[in-house]
Amino acid sequence: MIIIEIIMITLIWIFVRLNLNSSKSLESQRYPAFQDVNVMMLIGFGYLMTFIRNYAWCALAWTFLINAFVTQYYIIFSPFWETVLYHDFSDFMINIDIVFLIRCSYSVASFLISFGGLIGRIGPREILITDNRNFSHDRLYSQ
């Protein structure tokens, strides 16, 4: 994970630029929405997952870790695939503004919803490392 994180930080450092030329009125209108979505993800999903008895102590940590990783992946990969599908790579720079960060927060929310569905049946170890020898499909469906 450390190697992947170093690669992501390097890619963000090379390709990402902050867009400060947008209008201040738009930013002041959009920032409360950005705060609301982030509070819903970090506090809402984090404390919602604490009700699972086995993962009560680590649910907030997993929520914050997933939020950090998915935010970085979205910042790099969403504009990359948009450029691959619709544009050319003549001047590939990623401009970040508040609307982009709100879309990023929505992608993190969708990932946390799917993570919440999985963590009730399988543990974090099975999510990170899939070992087909020890993984039983009966464990998913047993009550």
Buried (B, 14 or more C-beta within 10 A) or exposed (E): EEEEEEEBEEBBEEBBEEEEEEEEEEBEEBEEEBEEBBEEBBEBBBEEBBEEEEBEEBBBEBBEEBBEBBBBBBBBEBBBEEBEEEEEEEEEEBEBBBBBBBEBBEBBBEBBEEBBEEBEEEEBEBEEEEEEEEEEEEEEEEE
